[in-house]
């Protein structure tokens, strides 16, 4: 066997590199909740400032430091009271109910936000057995003239930079061969 490239310089290494560069984007629910939070913040600030200005205008004749402090306190309390504290709990409960519904159909969801993402899915592609894979590679069978030499090549030309190389090294470990000899 002649090795010309290793690691990320191989075709499989380039594929693995492109997969590791994928950034997680926020789910549609996270985007909508973020927009809702920003909009609610602007509305609450606007209402608090409006209440402060209106009350200041009405109490213009008796405006002093104590009155201004009371108006500021009123505006801050109004802003705090307007934020819905139960919103996070309500969203979490709805997603938990969705997880339970998926579990009833013999599905298992690890992350809570995956329920929301699955709720907006219209098509799921699976392999021919109908299973969704974990994305872990494993060497099941090999066919070499010299298993020992192939195992040494798998171990010595391995940078452990992607899932293929990790699975090859796991296979070498399962053979209980020491590549340092």
Secondary structure as UniProt FT lines:
FT   HELIX           7..9
FT   HELIX           11..20
FT   HELIX           28..58
FT   TURN            61..62
FT   HELIX           65..82
FT   HELIX           86..104
FT   TURN            105..106
FT   HELIX           112..119
FT   TURN            128..129
FT   HELIX           147..156
FT   HELIX           163..174
FT   TURN            175..176
FT   TURN            179..180
//
